[in-house]
Amino acid sequence: MTIHLTPGSFTNNKITINGQSYQYRCLDGVQMGDTVRVARVVGETLILEKVPSRGTDSEL
């Protein structure tokens, strides 16, 4: 499952998915507007990783 980080779903310590709020940690730096996926769940904390964007110069 991928999640796009928007002001309504993402704060500095919680992420909201399908109306439920969860604590999270990131494997790599993420910011508003990024798309992430849940890499794993540890207790009640989601471990997120950034999904690479498509079509950027760095991938060409």
N, C-alpha and C positions, 0 to 999 in steps of 0.2 A: 504494500500500500504506500502510495506517495501522498504527501501533504504539501500544499503551497502555503508558505508562511505569510499571513496577512495580519493587519492590526487587530482584527477580531478574533484570531485564533492563536496569537503568539505574543507572550510577554516575556520579561526577563527571567521568569522562573517557572512558568506554566505554559503548556500547549493544550488547546482545546480541539478534540477530535470527536465528531458526532455528538456534540453537546456535553462530553465528559472532559474534565480538566485533569491533566497529568503533569507531574514533575518530569523534567527531562535533563539529559546531558548530551553534549554533542561530541562526536568523534573528530570533527573538523569545524572550523569557524563557520557559523551560519548567521544570516541576517535577514531582515524583512525582505520579502520578495523571492527568497530562495525556495527551491523545492527540496524536500527531505524525505527519507524513508526511515521506518523504524527498523533498526539493525537488530535489536534485541530488547528484552524487558528484564530488568533486574529489580525484583521486589515490585514496588509500585512506580518505578522510574523507567521512562522510555529512553533508550539510547538511540539517538538520531544520527544519521549520516547524510551529508549533502549529496544530492543527485546532480551529476554533471549536466550543465546546460548544453543544448545541441546547437550546432552552427556557430560556435565562437571561433575566433581566430586561433586560439590556443589548441584547438582540436584539428585544425587543417594541416 
